[in-house]
Amino acid sequence: MSEIYEQLATGILEGNVPKIPELVQKALDDGLKADDILSNGLVVGMNEVGVRFKSGAMFIPEVLKSAQAMHAGQEVLRQLLAESGSAFSGKIVLGTVKGDLHDIGKNLVGMLCEGAGFEVIDLGFNVEPEKFTEAIKNHQPDIVGMSALLTTTMRAMGYTIKAIEEAGLRDKVKVMVGGAPVDSDFAERIGADGYGHNAVSGSELAKKLIGAA
Amino acid sequence: MRTNYRINSGVRFEMLSQDQLQTLFDGVLHVLENIGLEVHHDEARDILKKTGAWVEGNRVRIPQYLVKRSLEMAPRSFTIYARDGNSKHDIHIGPGRAHFGPGPTPPNFTDVETLERRPYVKDDARVVATVVDALPNIDFCESLGTVSDVHPDLAASYEFAEMFPNTSKPIVAWSYGWDDSEDIHKIAVAEAGGQEAFEKRPNYVHYCEPLSPLVSTFEAVDKLIFAARNRVPLIFTPCPLAGGTAPVTAAGIIIQAAAESWMGLTLAQAIQPGLPFFMGGVLSVMDMNAMILSYGAPELSLMMAGATELAHYAGIPLWQTGGCTDSKVLDEQAALEGSISCFFSALSGGDLCHDVGYTESGITGSILQTVMMDEAIGYSRRITRGIEVNEDTLATDAIHNVGPNGHYLYEEHTHRYYKTEFWYPNLCDRHNYEEWEEEGKKPMRDRVIERTRDILSSHKPSAIKPQTQTAIKEVLEAAESRVKNQQ
C-alpha cells in the first residue's frame, strides 16, 4: 500500500503532470481514501519539493512543474474531498497591490498554497484596497496575502492594511506580505502578521499562520 | 570603431556582427508589427492611432515604417546641461561617450556613519548628491533610495528637492505620475530661467518604466506625455527578468525590451519630434533559485552590451546598467560584480550607465559602493581610452637616446607623457608593505569609507539661485496641500 504513496510522492517531485492523475485514479480504484492519497502521497511529495528548493537543489521552473502535477492530482480528488467535508486546510485571499501589475510571485504562492491544501481566491493584480476588504467580507478567509514587486508600489500595502482596519476587519484575518522589495522590517512597520521572502517561504508562512489561528 | 582617427584610437569592441544586429532589429520590428503591446492610456492610444499605429481595444501594433521613422527622428547626439553653467558637468551624449551614475528607489540605504542598513530618508538624497558632485568619474545623479520620512506620495518630489541644490551634475528624475513630474519640472525650470530657456539647455532627464512583458502602463505613459510636452529628455525603458517576464535567452530579452522602449519612442516622437530619447533598461536574469533579479550576474553585462549595440545600430542612445551587486555589504563580491559591469559598460559605450551604487540586488542603496565604483570606472576608462599609435608615441627617438642598458626616467619624452599615459589611483593602494602598515594596514573597504566621509565633510557643491530656493519651497508646500486634500 505504501508503494503507491511513494509513487505519488515521486511523481510530484519529478513534476510528472500526465502520470499523477493516472496514479491518483489507480489509488482510488485500489480502495484508498481521497484524504490519505492527498496527505500521504501528494502532500509528502510537495513538502519534499519545498525542502529541496530551499537547499538549492531544485529550481523554480521545476517547482512549478511539481505544483502543476499537484494541481492535476487535486482535480481528480476535488469532488471526493468536498463530499467528505475535509476539503481545505484554510482559505487564503491573494492579490498584487494597487499600481503593481507583477504577479509571478503571487501566482507561485497561490499554486504552492493550493498544493498545501488551501482554498485560494486570487484577486489578480492592481488590486485596490477596497477590493481586498470586499473579498474579506465575501469570502471570510483566514489569511490575506499581498504582493508587490516595485519599490514604488509597496506603499499600497500600508494603505490596504489601513483600509482593512477601518472596515473593522483587521482582527478577522492574518495578513502576510511578500515581494522583492519587502522585508521583515517593512512588514512590521505596516502592521502585517508576517512576511515571506519568496514563494516557498510564503506558502510555508501561510501554513504557520493557519496553525496559529 | 574610429581606427582612422590620428589623435585617439580607443578600443574596438564588438559583441554582435552586423548580420546579428540586423536580425535583432528585424525581430523588434516583428514584435511591434505583429504582436504589439497593451497601452493602458486612452489619450496615448489616440495619439498613436493618429500617427499611424494600428489600435484594437488596448492592443497597439506599430507598422515597421513608423518605427523606423520614429528612430530617425530621435537624436543620436545631444547635451544635458549642468544647472550652474559649469561645462565640465555637462553630459554630451554621442558615439563613443560612456557616462555613469547611481540609480533610483531602493527602500534601504547603507548609513555612511554607522554602516547599518536602514530605511532611506530625505537627508540621504542630499548625501548622495553631494558625493556624486565630487566624484571624478560619476557624471549624473540619482537618489539611491525612496524617501520614507515624508508622505509616501511625495517621495519623488522631496528627493529631487534635496538633490538639486547639492549637485550641479544633471539629475535623472523619477516620479509616481503627472503631479510629481510637474513638481520636479517646476524646480528645474526655475533654475534654468523659464520653460524656453530649459528647452534650449535641459538640466535633467525624466525616467519612465513600463511593464514587462509588453505593457505600457498608465503611469509610465502619462509621465512620458508630460516629459514629451515639456521637452524633457526622456528615458522609457523596462526592467525585464529573463526567464520570468522576458524570454530566457539574451537575444529574446533584448528584442522584447527594445519593443517595449520603442512603443514609448513612437509616442514621444509623435508628440514632440526630435525629443532626446533613451532606450535600454535593466536586462538581467531571474535567478531560478533565489528568485531575484540578479544585479551581479554576468548575463547583465552580456545583455546590456547587446542592447547597447542594438541601440547604436538603430541610431539612438542607451540607458545602461552597471556598478551594481547582489552582495549585501561592501565586500569582495560587490567589488567583483560592480567592476566587471562598469568595465563592460565602458567597453560597449553605454551612453548613461545607471545603478552604480545598487547593492543587495537593488534593495539597498549604498553611496559607498558608488565611491568604490568611481575607482573602477576611472580604471576602465583608462583602458577604453586605448593606445595611441603615432610617430611620437612609437618613441623610436627616445629608444635611440636611451639605448641598451639605459633608463627612461630622465627622458623628455617620459616627462611629457607620464602624467597622462598612466592612470593614478585614488583608492587602490600601491605602497610597499611597511608604508601600508604605517598608514594603519587599511583594506580598500576602509579607504572607501574614509573617502566618502571626507567628501561629505569638505565638499561644497555650487549653490542654486535664490529664485529656485523659493520655487522649491512653494512646490513642496503646494504638494503637501495636494496630498492633504486628496485624503
Chai-1 contact restraints between the chains, C-beta under 6 A:
chainA,res_idxA,chainB,res_idxB,connection_type,confidence,min_distance_angstrom,max_distance_angstrom,comment,restraint_id
A,G56,B,N289,contact,1.0,0.0,6.0,A-B,restraint_1
A,F59,B,M288,contact,1.0,0.0,6.0,A-B,restraint_2
A,F59,B,N289,contact,1.0,0.0,6.0,A-B,restraint_3
A,I60,B,M288,contact,1.0,0.0,6.0,A-B,restraint_4
A,L101,B,L211,contact,1.0,0.0,6.0,A-B,restraint_5
A,I104,B,G244,contact,1.0,0.0,6.0,A-B,restraint_6
A,T151,B,T105,contact,1.0,0.0,6.0,A-B,restraint_7
A,T151,B,P107,contact,1.0,0.0,6.0,A-B,restraint_8
A,T151,B,T146,contact,1.0,0.0,6.0,A-B,restraint_9
A,R155,B,P152,contact,1.0,0.0,6.0,A-B,restraint_10
A,P181,B,P107,contact,1.0,0.0,6.0,A-B,restraint_11
A,P181,B,I363,contact,1.0,0.0,6.0,A-B,restraint_12
A,N198,B,M291,contact,1.0,0.0,6.0,A-B,restraint_13
